[in-house]
Amino acid sequence: MFDPDLPYRRSPDVALRPEPFGALAYHFGTRRLSFLKSPELVELVTALDAHPDVRTALAASSGPRARHGVHLAALAGLAEAGTIEPR
């Protein structure tokens, strides 16, 4: 279960391919493809490893504060898909 008060990182089994809308995330272990639908979400996923928890990473991101809830929901889905994982 995703907990934004814990530290996360992008799974080492996941590659990101930049796209105009954000990025495609491919998990080599599960062969699952996920869409990161905004550049701000890509920035957030990439920066997770540099912060003590998800909320701190979200506060430090360039995304608008009004979208924090949307980004938390997206991160929960990415955690369920194995794209991000607890550190």
Biopython code that builds the backbone (N, CA, C, O; Angstrom):
import numpy as np
from Bio.PDB.StructureBuilder import StructureBuilder

atoms = [
    (1, "MET", "N", (0.841, -1.183, 0.000)),
    (1, "MET", "CA", (0.000, 0.000, 0.000)),
    (1, "MET", "C", (0.890, 1.252, 0.000)),
    (1, "MET", "O", (1.824, 1.360, 0.795)),
    (2, "PHE", "N", (0.593, 2.171, -0.881)),
    (2, "PHE", "CA", (1.359, 3.405, -1.039)),
    (2, "PHE", "C", (1.187, 4.312, 0.178)),
    (2, "PHE", "O", (0.066, 4.577, 0.611)),
    (3, "ASP", "N", (2.306, 4.782, 0.723)),
    (3, "ASP", "CA", (2.294, 5.697, 1.865)),
    (3, "ASP", "C", (3.202, 6.878, 1.549)),
    (3, "ASP", "O", (4.422, 6.718, 1.539)),
    (4, "PRO", "N", (2.641, 8.064, 1.289)),
    (4, "PRO", "CA", (3.458, 9.214, 0.903)),
    (4, "PRO", "C", (4.362, 9.748, 2.012)),
    (4, "PRO", "O", (5.182, 10.634, 1.770)),
    (5, "ASP", "N", (4.220, 9.220, 3.215)),
    (5, "ASP", "CA", (5.097, 9.627, 4.307)),
    (5, "ASP", "C", (6.371, 8.783, 4.368)),
    (5, "ASP", "O", (7.209, 8.986, 5.246)),
    (6, "LEU", "N", (6.516, 7.840, 3.437)),
    (6, "LEU", "CA", (7.698, 6.981, 3.377)),
    (6, "LEU", "C", (8.565, 7.362, 2.172)),
    (6, "LEU", "O", (8.084, 8.006, 1.240)),
    (7, "PRO", "N", (9.836, 6.966, 2.193)),
    (7, "PRO", "CA", (10.704, 7.232, 1.035)),
    (7, "PRO", "C", (10.457, 6.217, -0.082)),
    (7, "PRO", "O", (10.294, 5.023, 0.166)),
    (8, "TYR", "N", (10.435, 6.715, -1.303)),
    (8, "TYR", "CA", (10.259, 5.881, -2.493)),
    (8, "TYR", "C", (11.362, 6.188, -3.488)),
    (8, "TYR", "O", (12.110, 7.153, -3.331)),
    (9, "ARG", "N", (11.450, 5.356, -4.509)),
    (9, "ARG", "CA", (12.376, 5.573, -5.616)),
    (9, "ARG", "C", (11.771, 4.940, -6.860)),
    (9, "ARG", "O", (10.862, 4.114, -6.780)),
    (10, "ARG", "N", (12.294, 5.343, -8.008)),
    (10, "ARG", "CA", (11.915, 4.660, -9.247)),
    (10, "ARG", "C", (12.569, 3.294, -9.202)),
    (10, "ARG", "O", (13.745, 3.184, -8.856)),
    (11, "SER", "N", (11.837, 2.266, -9.541)),
    (11, "SER", "CA", (12.386, 0.917, -9.548)),
    (11, "SER", "C", (13.575, 0.846, -10.494)),
    (11, "SER", "O", (13.527, 1.412, -11.586)),
    (12, "PRO", "N", (14.649, 0.155, -10.090)),
    (12, "PRO", "CA", (15.791, -0.003, -11.003)),
    (12, "PRO", "C", (15.446, -0.814, -12.251)),
    (12, "PRO", "O", (16.212, -0.816, -13.215)),
    (13, "ASP", "N", (14.311, -1.498, -12.246)),
    (13, "ASP", "CA", (13.864, -2.273, -13.401)),
    (13, "ASP", "C", (13.025, -1.449, -14.376)),
    (13, "ASP", "O", (12.489, -1.990, -15.343)),
    (14, "VAL", "N", (12.910, -0.142, -14.129)),
    (14, "VAL", "CA", (12.060, 0.723, -14.947)),
    (14, "VAL", "C", (12.914, 1.713, -15.736)),
    (14, "VAL", "O", (13.819, 2.352, -15.199)),
    (15, "ALA", "N", (12.602, 1.819, -17.014)),
    (15, "ALA", "CA", (13.231, 2.821, -17.885)),
    (15, "ALA", "C", (12.172, 3.846, -18.259)),
    (15, "ALA", "O", (11.022, 3.502, -18.532)),
    (16, "LEU", "N", (12.576, 5.103, -18.266)),
    (16, "LEU", "CA", (11.682, 6.182, -18.690)),
    (16, "LEU", "C", (12.090, 6.657, -20.078)),
    (16, "LEU", "O", (13.271, 6.866, -20.355)),
    (17, "ARG", "N", (11.103, 6.823, -20.939)),
    (17, "ARG", "CA", (11.348, 7.390, -22.264)),
    (17, "ARG", "C", (10.582, 8.698, -22.355)),
    (17, "ARG", "O", (9.351, 8.699, -22.344)),
    (18, "PRO", "N", (11.301, 9.815, -22.444)),
    (18, "PRO", "CA", (10.629, 11.117, -22.528)),
    (18, "PRO", "C", (9.712, 11.203, -23.745)),
    (18, "PRO", "O", (10.031, 10.710, -24.827)),
    (19, "GLU", "N", (8.578, 11.836, -23.537)),
    (19, "GLU", "CA", (7.592, 12.080, -24.595)),
    (19, "GLU", "C", (7.064, 13.498, -24.413)),
    (19, "GLU", "O", (7.213, 14.063, -23.330)),
    (20, "PRO", "N", (6.455, 14.088, -25.432)),
    (20, "PRO", "CA", (5.925, 15.447, -25.288)),
    (20, "PRO", "C", (4.911, 15.591, -24.142)),
    (20, "PRO", "O", (4.835, 16.650, -23.519)),
    (21, "PHE", "N", (4.142, 14.550, -23.864)),
    (21, "PHE", "CA", (3.137, 14.603, -22.800)),
    (21, "PHE", "C", (3.711, 14.310, -21.428)),
    (21, "PHE", "O", (3.042, 14.574, -20.429)),
    (22, "GLY", "N", (4.910, 13.780, -21.335)),
    (22, "GLY", "CA", (5.530, 13.363, -20.072)),
    (22, "GLY", "C", (6.557, 12.284, -20.330)),
    (22, "GLY", "O", (7.693, 12.574, -20.705)),
    (23, "ALA", "N", (6.152, 11.011, -20.127)),
    (23, "ALA", "CA", (7.081, 9.907, -20.389)),
    (23, "ALA", "C", (6.339, 8.579, -20.420)),
    (23, "ALA", "O", (5.242, 8.439, -19.879)),
    (24, "LEU", "N", (6.971, 7.612, -21.067)),
    (24, "LEU", "CA", (6.548, 6.218, -20.992)),
    (24, "LEU", "C", (7.481, 5.538, -19.999)),
    (24, "LEU", "O", (8.692, 5.758, -20.024)),
    (25, "ALA", "N", (6.923, 4.723, -19.137)),
    (25, "ALA", "CA", (7.715, 3.970, -18.168)),
    (25, "ALA", "C", (7.538, 2.484, -18.483)),
    (25, "ALA", "O", (6.422, 1.964, -18.479)),
    (26, "TYR", "N", (8.648, 1.819, -18.753)),
    (26, "TYR", "CA", (8.605, 0.392, -19.065)),
    (26, "TYR", "C", (9.301, -0.376, -17.960)),
    (26, "TYR", "O", (10.455, -0.103, -17.632)),
    (27, "HIS", "N", (8.590, -1.341, -17.386)),
    (27, "HIS", "CA", (9.142, -2.200, -16.335)),
    (27, "HIS", "C", (9.635, -3.483, -16.994)),
    (27, "HIS", "O", (8.840, -4.262, -17.520)),
    (28, "PHE", "N", (10.951, -3.702, -16.963)),
    (28, "PHE", "CA", (11.538, -4.861, -17.637)),
    (28, "PHE", "C", (11.187, -6.178, -16.961)),
    (28, "PHE", "O", (11.186, -7.220, -17.617)),
    (29, "GLY", "N", (10.890, -6.158, -15.673)),
    (29, "GLY", "CA", (10.537, -7.386, -14.971)),
    (29, "GLY", "C", (9.127, -7.852, -15.275)),
    (29, "GLY", "O", (8.905, -9.031, -15.548)),
    (30, "THR", "N", (8.170, -6.929, -15.230)),
    (30, "THR", "CA", (6.767, -7.286, -15.444)),
    (30, "THR", "C", (6.315, -7.055, -16.880)),
    (30, "THR", "O", (5.238, -7.494, -17.282)),
    (31, "ARG", "N", (7.166, -6.349, -17.660)),
    (31, "ARG", "CA", (6.868, -5.981, -19.038)),
    (31, "ARG", "C", (5.644, -5.075, -19.122)),
    (31, "ARG", "O", (4.923, -5.064, -20.120)),
    (32, "ARG", "N", (5.431, -4.325, -18.061)),
    (32, "ARG", "CA", (4.283, -3.436, -17.989)),
    (32, "ARG", "C", (4.684, -2.030, -18.436)),
    (32, "ARG", "O", (5.754, -1.537, -18.079)),
    (33, "LEU", "N", (3.823, -1.399, -19.213)),
    (33, "LEU", "CA", (4.040, -0.046, -19.704)),
    (33, "LEU", "C", (3.088, 0.892, -18.976)),
    (33, "LEU", "O", (1.887, 0.630, -18.899)),
    (34, "SER", "N", (3.627, 1.988, -18.440)),
    (34, "SER", "CA", (2.818, 3.002, -17.769)),
    (34, "SER", "C", (3.068, 4.344, -18.426)),
    (34, "SER", "O", (4.132, 4.584, -18.998)),
    (35, "PHE", "N", (2.083, 5.209, -18.337)),
    (35, "PHE", "CA", (2.186, 6.553, -18.881)),
    (35, "PHE", "C", (2.309, 7.547, -17.747)),
    (35, "PHE", "O", (1.489, 7.549, -16.829)),
    (36, "LEU", "N", (3.321, 8.388, -17.800)),
    (36, "LEU", "CA", (3.450, 9.511, -16.888)),
    (36, "LEU", "C", (2.957, 10.704, -17.682)),
    (36, "LEU", "O", (3.635, 11.169, -18.598)),
    (37, "LYS", "N", (1.779, 11.201, -17.334)),
    (37, "LYS", "CA", (1.028, 12.097, -18.207)),
    (37, "LYS", "C", (1.343, 13.576, -18.051)),
    (37, "LYS", "O", (0.596, 14.417, -18.551)),
    (38, "SER", "N", (2.423, 13.910, -17.374)),
    (38, "SER", "CA", (2.828, 15.321, -17.308)),
    (38, "SER", "C", (4.329, 15.402, -17.037)),
    (38, "SER", "O", (4.894, 14.530, -16.377)),
    (39, "PRO", "N", (4.965, 16.446, -17.546)),
    (39, "PRO", "CA", (6.391, 16.631, -17.247)),
    (39, "PRO", "C", (6.646, 16.784, -15.745)),
    (39, "PRO", "O", (7.692, 16.365, -15.250)),
    (40, "GLU", "N", (5.697, 17.382, -15.020)),
    (40, "GLU", "CA", (5.862, 17.538, -13.573)),
    (40, "GLU", "C", (5.894, 16.184, -12.866)),
    (40, "GLU", "O", (6.652, 15.999, -11.913)),
    (41, "LEU", "N", (5.074, 15.238, -13.331)),
    (41, "LEU", "CA", (5.072, 13.899, -12.741)),
    (41, "LEU", "C", (6.387, 13.184, -13.035)),
    (41, "LEU", "O", (6.914, 12.477, -12.176)),
    (42, "VAL", "N", (6.914, 13.362, -14.231)),
    (42, "VAL", "CA", (8.209, 12.769, -14.585)),
    (42, "VAL", "C", (9.295, 13.327, -13.666)),
    (42, "VAL", "O", (10.118, 12.579, -13.138)),
    (43, "GLU", "N", (9.288, 14.642, -13.481)),
    (43, "GLU", "CA", (10.255, 15.286, -12.586)),
    (43, "GLU", "C", (10.133, 14.717, -11.170)),
    (43, "GLU", "O", (11.138, 14.433, -10.519)),
    (44, "LEU", "N", (8.907, 14.557, -10.708)),
    (44, "LEU", "CA", (8.666, 14.043, -9.360)),
    (44, "LEU", "C", (9.174, 12.611, -9.209)),
    (44, "LEU", "O", (9.861, 12.301, -8.236)),
    (45, "VAL", "N", (8.850, 11.747, -10.148)),
    (45, "VAL", "CA", (9.294, 10.348, -10.092)),
    (45, "VAL", "C", (10.821, 10.271, -10.110)),
    (45, "VAL", "O", (11.416, 9.470, -9.390)),
    (46, "THR", "N", (11.438, 11.094, -10.923)),
    (46, "THR", "CA", (12.894, 11.111, -11.025)),
    (46, "THR", "C", (13.554, 11.616, -9.751)),
    (46, "THR", "O", (14.647, 11.176, -9.395)),
    (47, "ALA", "N", (12.887, 12.541, -9.062)),
    (47, "ALA", "CA", (13.467, 13.160, -7.867)),
    (47, "ALA", "C", (13.149, 12.430, -6.563)),
    (47, "ALA", "O", (13.690, 12.798, -5.520)),
    (48, "LEU", "N", (12.302, 11.423, -6.584)),
    (48, "LEU", "CA", (11.898, 10.747, -5.344)),
    (48, "LEU", "C", (13.093, 10.295, -4.507)),
    (48, "LEU", "O", (13.086, 10.427, -3.283)),
    (49, "ASP", "N", (14.100, 9.770, -5.162)),
    (49, "ASP", "CA", (15.259, 9.206, -4.466)),
    (49, "ASP", "C", (16.063, 10.253, -3.695)),
    (49, "ASP", "O", (16.821, 9.910, -2.787)),
    (50, "ALA", "N", (15.901, 11.517, -4.053)),
    (50, "ALA", "CA", (16.679, 12.589, -3.426)),
    (50, "ALA", "C", (15.990, 13.207, -2.203)),
    (50, "ALA", "O", (16.509, 14.156, -1.615)),
    (51, "HIS", "N", (14.829, 12.677, -1.820)),
    (51, "HIS", "CA", (14.054, 13.261, -0.719)),
    (51, "HIS", "C", (13.734, 12.205, 0.336)),
    (51, "HIS", "O", (13.668, 11.014, 0.030)),
    (52, "PRO", "N", (13.535, 12.644, 1.574)),
    (52, "PRO", "CA", (13.282, 11.683, 2.659)),
    (52, "PRO", "C", (11.914, 11.003, 2.601)),
    (52, "PRO", "O", (11.716, 9.949, 3.206)),
    (53, "ASP", "N", (10.970, 11.605, 1.871)),
    (53, "ASP", "CA", (9.649, 10.999, 1.713)),
    (53, "ASP", "C", (8.962, 11.622, 0.501)),
    (53, "ASP", "O", (9.454, 12.596, -0.068)),
    (54, "VAL", "N", (7.839, 11.063, 0.118)),
    (54, "VAL", "CA", (7.132, 11.524, -1.078)),
    (54, "VAL", "C", (6.602, 12.937, -0.886)),
    (54, "VAL", "O", (6.674, 13.751, -1.807)),
    (55, "ARG", "N", (6.076, 13.239, 0.286)),
    (55, "ARG", "CA", (5.513, 14.575, 0.517)),
    (55, "ARG", "C", (6.576, 15.664, 0.362)),
    (55, "ARG", "O", (6.292, 16.730, -0.184)),
    (56, "THR", "N", (7.786, 15.407, 0.833)),
    (56, "THR", "CA", (8.875, 16.377, 0.691)),
    (56, "THR", "C", (9.247, 16.536, -0.783)),
    (56, "THR", "O", (9.496, 17.651, -1.243)),
    (57, "ALA", "N", (9.284, 15.442, -1.514)),
    (57, "ALA", "CA", (9.575, 15.510, -2.948)),
    (57, "ALA", "C", (8.488, 16.310, -3.666)),
    (57, "ALA", "O", (8.783, 17.105, -4.558)),
    (58, "LEU", "N", (7.253, 16.099, -3.280)),
    (58, "LEU", "CA", (6.140, 16.819, -3.894)),
    (58, "LEU", "C", (6.227, 18.314, -3.595)),
    (58, "LEU", "O", (5.999, 19.135, -4.484)),
    (59, "ALA", "N", (6.553, 18.673, -2.362)),
    (59, "ALA", "CA", (6.687, 20.085, -1.987)),
    (59, "ALA", "C", (7.833, 20.757, -2.740)),
    (59, "ALA", "O", (7.765, 21.951, -3.034)),
    (60, "ALA", "N", (8.878, 20.003, -3.052)),
    (60, "ALA", "CA", (10.038, 20.560, -3.750)),
    (60, "ALA", "C", (9.857, 20.587, -5.270)),
    (60, "ALA", "O", (10.665, 21.192, -5.976)),
    (61, "SER", "N", (8.816, 19.945, -5.774)),
    (61, "SER", "CA", (8.626, 19.861, -7.227)),
    (61, "SER", "C", (8.142, 21.192, -7.798)),
    (61, "SER", "O", (7.648, 22.054, -7.071)),
    (62, "SER", "N", (8.292, 21.339, -9.111)),
    (62, "SER", "CA", (7.868, 22.563, -9.778)),
    (62, "SER", "C", (6.383, 22.552, -10.138)),
    (62, "SER", "O", (5.856, 23.544, -10.641)),
    (63, "GLY", "N", (5.717, 21.443, -9.883)),
    (63, "GLY", "CA", (4.299, 21.347, -10.212)),
    (63, "GLY", "C", (3.450, 22.231, -9.321)),
    (63, "GLY", "O", (3.810, 22.479, -8.170)),
    (64, "PRO", "N", (2.317, 22.715, -9.842)),
    (64, "PRO", "CA", (1.441, 23.574, -9.046)),
    (64, "PRO", "C", (0.859, 22.841, -7.843)),
    (64, "PRO", "O", (0.518, 21.661, -7.921)),
    (65, "ARG", "N", (0.755, 23.549, -6.751)),
    (65, "ARG", "CA", (0.237, 22.972, -5.506)),
    (65, "ARG", "C", (-1.166, 22.381, -5.695)),
    (65, "ARG", "O", (-1.519, 21.388, -5.059)),
    (66, "ALA", "N", (-1.949, 22.993, -6.564)),
    (66, "ALA", "CA", (-3.311, 22.519, -6.810)),
    (66, "ALA", "C", (-3.332, 21.119, -7.429)),
    (66, "ALA", "O", (-4.361, 20.445, -7.385)),
    (67, "ARG", "N", (-2.217, 20.673, -8.001)),
    (67, "ARG", "CA", (-2.151, 19.344, -8.629)),
    (67, "ARG", "C", (-1.521, 18.288, -7.731)),
    (67, "ARG", "O", (-1.347, 17.146, -8.156)),
    (68, "HIS", "N", (-1.178, 18.648, -6.500)),
    (68, "HIS", "CA", (-0.545, 17.674, -5.598)),
    (68, "HIS", "C", (-1.417, 16.443, -5.387)),
    (68, "HIS", "O", (-0.903, 15.325, -5.360)),
    (69, "GLY", "N", (-2.706, 16.623, -5.239)),
    (69, "GLY", "CA", (-3.607, 15.476, -5.058)),
    (69, "GLY", "C", (-3.606, 14.559, -6.268)),
    (69, "GLY", "O", (-3.608, 13.336, -6.127)),
    (70, "VAL", "N", (-3.603, 15.146, -7.453)),
    (70, "VAL", "CA", (-3.554, 14.366, -8.698)),
    (70, "VAL", "C", (-2.242, 13.594, -8.776)),
    (70, "VAL", "O", (-2.222, 12.425, -9.161)),
    (71, "HIS", "N", (-1.150, 14.256, -8.408)),
    (71, "HIS", "CA", (0.154, 13.593, -8.460)),
    (71, "HIS", "C", (0.256, 12.475, -7.416)),
    (71, "HIS", "O", (0.848, 11.430, -7.686)),
    (72, "LEU", "N", (-0.315, 12.688, -6.233)),
    (72, "LEU", "CA", (-0.312, 11.607, -5.228)),
    (72, "LEU", "C", (-1.091, 10.395, -5.724)),
    (72, "LEU", "O", (-0.666, 9.257, -5.528)),
    (73, "ALA", "N", (-2.224, 10.637, -6.363)),
    (73, "ALA", "CA", (-3.009, 9.523, -6.915)),
    (73, "ALA", "C", (-2.231, 8.808, -8.010)),
    (73, "ALA", "O", (-2.252, 7.580, -8.087)),
    (74, "ALA", "N", (-1.541, 9.575, -8.862)),
    (74, "ALA", "CA", (-0.734, 8.963, -9.922)),
    (74, "ALA", "C", (0.402, 8.143, -9.329)),
    (74, "ALA", "O", (0.690, 7.046, -9.808)),
    (75, "LEU", "N", (1.051, 8.664, -8.291)),
    (75, "LEU", "CA", (2.135, 7.925, -7.641)),
    (75, "LEU", "C", (1.625, 6.637, -7.000)),
    (75, "LEU", "O", (2.314, 5.617, -7.021)),
    (76, "ALA", "N", (0.428, 6.680, -6.434)),
    (76, "ALA", "CA", (-0.151, 5.460, -5.855)),
    (76, "ALA", "C", (-0.335, 4.403, -6.944)),
    (76, "ALA", "O", (-0.053, 3.226, -6.718)),
    (77, "GLY", "N", (-0.801, 4.810, -8.111)),
    (77, "GLY", "CA", (-0.951, 3.877, -9.229)),
    (77, "GLY", "C", (0.385, 3.355, -9.717)),
    (77, "GLY", "O", (0.509, 2.181, -10.065)),
    (78, "LEU", "N", (1.385, 4.225, -9.743)),
    (78, "LEU", "CA", (2.723, 3.797, -10.165)),
    (78, "LEU", "C", (3.340, 2.837, -9.149)),
    (78, "LEU", "O", (4.081, 1.928, -9.523)),
    (79, "ALA", "N", (3.036, 3.034, -7.873)),
    (79, "ALA", "CA", (3.521, 2.105, -6.843)),
    (79, "ALA", "C", (2.850, 0.738, -7.017)),
    (79, "ALA", "O", (3.503, -0.297, -6.886)),
    (80, "GLU", "N", (1.563, 0.737, -7.309)),
    (80, "GLU", "CA", (0.844, -0.521, -7.523)),
    (80, "GLU", "C", (1.383, -1.270, -8.746)),
    (80, "GLU", "O", (1.411, -2.500, -8.769)),
    (81, "ALA", "N", (1.810, -0.515, -9.757)),
    (81, "ALA", "CA", (2.333, -1.113, -10.982)),
    (81, "ALA", "C", (3.804, -1.531, -10.832)),
    (81, "ALA", "O", (4.344, -2.222, -11.695)),
    (82, "GLY", "N", (4.449, -1.110, -9.734)),
    (82, "GLY", "CA", (5.860, -1.461, -9.534)),
    (82, "GLY", "C", (6.826, -0.474, -10.181)),
    (82, "GLY", "O", (8.034, -0.706, -10.193)),
    (83, "THR", "N", (6.301, 0.623, -10.719)),
    (83, "THR", "CA", (7.155, 1.627, -11.342)),
    (83, "THR", "C", (7.992, 2.351, -10.293)),
    (83, "THR", "O", (9.170, 2.632, -10.512)),
    (84, "ILE", "N", (7.375, 2.649, -9.157)),
    (84, "ILE", "CA", (8.111, 3.177, -8.006)),
    (84, "ILE", "C", (7.982, 2.164, -6.875)),
    (84, "ILE", "O", (7.039, 1.374, -6.832)),
    (85, "GLU", "N", (8.942, 2.203, -5.967)),
    (85, "GLU", "CA", (8.947, 1.236, -4.858)),
    (85, "GLU", "C", (9.527, 1.887, -3.609)),
    (85, "GLU", "O", (10.291, 2.848, -3.704)),
    (86, "PRO", "N", (9.166, 1.366, -2.439)),
    (86, "PRO", "CA", (9.753, 1.904, -1.202)),
    (86, "PRO", "C", (11.263, 1.707, -1.186)),
    (86, "PRO", "O", (11.784, 0.716, -1.699)),
    (87, "ARG", "N", (11.951, 2.668, -0.588)),
    (87, "ARG", "CA", (13.400, 2.536, -0.424)),
    (87, "ARG", "C", (13.687, 1.811, 0.865)),
    (87, "ARG", "O", (14.850, 1.590, 1.203)),
]
sb = StructureBuilder()
sb.init_structure("model")
sb.init_model(0)
sb.init_chain("A")
sb.init_seg("    ")
for serial, (resi, resn, name, xyz) in enumerate(atoms, 1):
    if name == "N":
        sb.init_residue(resn, " ", resi, " ")
    sb.init_atom(name, np.array(xyz, "f"), 0.0, 1.0, " ", f" {name:<3s}", serial, name[0])
structure = sb.get_structure()
